[in-house]
């Protein structure tokens, strides 16, 4: 994979992670070190993380998302980390919820 493509993928993931963490923080779902690291990411960006901070955040995200699964597609339609928040609230991912609503209208 080329360097530019890798940079684009990394940037896309960082944006998705930042939005995911921002929503968790706004919903008061974070505490302790995770809350502090999240505030740092939101204030200074992912590149400001030092030492064990990045592995701590990555482990948190992995543990948070591990048991969240769309009832319909088993996470086959997920494109963003925030989709996990949607599933947690609605039981379905955004795409499956859209399809369900469209079916109900028709």
URHU-V759935 format. One record per residue. RES is the residue in one letter. PHI is phi as a letter, one per 20 degrees, with the letter a starting at -180 (none if undefined). Layout:
res->(RES & RES)
phi->(PHI & PHI)
This chain:
res->(X & X & X & X & X & X & X & X & X & X & X & X & X & X & X & X & X & X & X & X & X & X & X & X & X & X & X & X & X & X & X & X & X & X & X & X & X & X & X & X & X & X & X & X & X & X & X & X & X & X & X & X & X & X & X & X & X & X & X & X & X & X & X & X & X & X & X & X & X & X & X & X & X & X & X & X & X & X & X & X & X & X & X & X & X & X & X & X & X & X & X & X & X & X & X & X & X & X & X & X & X & X & X & X & X & X)
phi->(none & f & f & f & f & f & f & f & f & f & f & f & f & f & f & f & f & f & f & g & f & f & f & f & f & f & e & l & d & d & b & m & f & f & f & f & f & f & f & f & f & f & e & c & n & f & f & e & f & c & l & e & f & f & f & f & f & f & f & g & f & g & f & f & e & g & d & d & b & f & f & d & d & l & m & f & d & f & c & c & f & f & f & f & f & f & f & g & e & d & n & c & f & g & f & f & f & f & f & f & f & f & f & f & f & e)
